[in-house]
């Protein structure tokens, strides 16, 4: 991501990544309830995210309002990475 950001920055192209965490999707319907409970209770926000959480951030990063943001990875995980396993 560093090299791409440096190569494209002078063309006014910014490069970012979104790293989604646990989310309520069709796939989580196949995960045992006790596993989901453990994931939810281990996160700061105590809830699963949704696709809209990721889409909203993506839209914002693609807008001109984010023109000074590049070379970043944004975690959309409800604070899951803040807490010990």
C-alpha positions in Angstrom: 0.0 0.0 0.0 2.9 2.3 0.7 4.3 2.0 -2.9 0.9 2.5 -4.5 0.2 5.5 -2.3 3.6 7.1 -3.3 3.1 6.3 -7.0 -0.4 7.6 -7.3 -0.4 10.5 -4.8 0.8 13.1 -7.3 -2.2 12.1 -9.5 -4.5 13.0 -6.7 -5.4 9.3 -6.1 -5.5 8.2 -2.5 -5.1 4.6 -1.4 -6.7 3.2 1.7 -7.9 -0.2 3.0 -10.9 -1.3 5.0 -10.5 -4.3 7.4 -13.9 -5.4 8.4 -14.3 -7.4 11.6 -17.1 -9.8 12.6 -20.3 -8.9 10.9 -23.9 -10.1 10.7 -23.9 -11.7 7.3 -25.3 -14.8 5.6 -22.1 -16.6 6.6 -22.6 -15.9 10.4 -25.9 -17.9 10.2 -23.7 -21.0 10.0 -21.6 -20.1 13.1 -22.7 -21.7 16.4 -24.5 -19.3 18.8 -22.0 -19.8 21.6 -19.1 -18.8 19.2 -21.0 -15.6 18.1 -21.7 -14.8 21.8 -18.0 -15.1 22.6 -17.1 -12.8 19.7 -19.8 -10.2 20.6 -18.9 -10.2 24.3 -15.2 -9.8 23.5 -15.8 -6.6 21.6 -16.0 -3.1 22.9 -19.3 -2.3 21.3 -20.9 -5.7 22.2 -22.6 -6.2 18.8 -21.9 -7.6 15.4 -21.4 -5.1 12.7 -23.2 -5.1 9.4 -22.4 -4.5 5.8 -23.7 -0.9 6.0 -20.9 -0.1 8.5 -18.3 -1.0 5.9 -20.2 0.6 3.0 -20.7 3.8 4.8 -16.9 4.1 5.5 -16.1 3.2 1.9 -18.4 5.9 0.6 -16.8 8.4 2.9 -13.3 7.5 1.9 -14.2 7.7 -1.8 -15.5 11.2 -1.4 -13.6 14.5 -1.8 -14.0 14.9 2.0 -11.3 12.3 2.4 -8.9 13.8 -0.1 -6.1 14.2 2.5 -6.4 10.6 3.8 -4.1 8.0 2.2 -2.0 5.0 3.2 -4.4 4.1 6.0 -6.1 0.9 7.0 -9.4 1.4 8.8 -10.7 -1.4 11.0 -14.4 -1.7 11.2 -14.5 -4.3 14.0 -16.5 -2.7 16.9 -13.3 -2.7 19.1 -12.7 -6.4 18.6 -9.0 -5.8 18.2 -8.8 -3.8 21.4 -9.5 -6.6 23.8 -7.5 -9.7 24.6 -8.7 -13.0 23.2 
